[in-house]
């Protein structure tokens, strides 16, 4: 069964810490995405990557960065965590073709205290 | 800019009753439309998608959706709801169909469905 795996289900971090959220997919997908999910706001795109070492800003990139050194792994980095980054973070991947449904991970619920 | 609106934040429906979830989009070109479901504690699962052709689309779990260009809508329906359909549902529109730009989805705010016994 194909999978997108997020390394942590729950994380609690302190304000100012550098936080790494890891995502790995085993489907050889070109595209990978990081979304954050907040009640009433749905999913908002933070960053995405369409190839190794390539990255593009999404709609809300401020305070975040990403890394994609290998095709299967896409990391989201909070350089200096703040309380307004408390959220559910969802990773997704997809092939490049018109039939481009996403496969989502189960999410990481991050709390910044 | 593209946007997706789901006017209903919460819907409560009795088990066995029909369900309709509304979705309106704003997008300049031909839209690629999706419905996803998120069960509690889970990631999102694709229910169905529309790219072109027949405007009535069948999906998994007995769901269907109808694309109406004149109304910029893509409403999701199910004739008879089961307790296991309690979840949050997200409508999304796809854009940037250029390989170098990825295949981004813009999501609506979601509709949470509660099912009464």
Interface residues (C-beta under 8 A of the other chain):
Chain A: X4 X31 X33 X35 X40 X41 X42 X43 X44 X45 X48 X49 X50 X56 X58 X90 X92 X94 X96 X98 X99 X100 X101 X102 X104 X105 X106 X107
Chain B: X4 X6 X9 X32 X34 X36 X41 X42 X43 X44 X45 X46 X49 X51 X90 X92 X94 X97 X99 X100 X101 X102 X103 X104 X105 X106 X107 X108 X109 X110
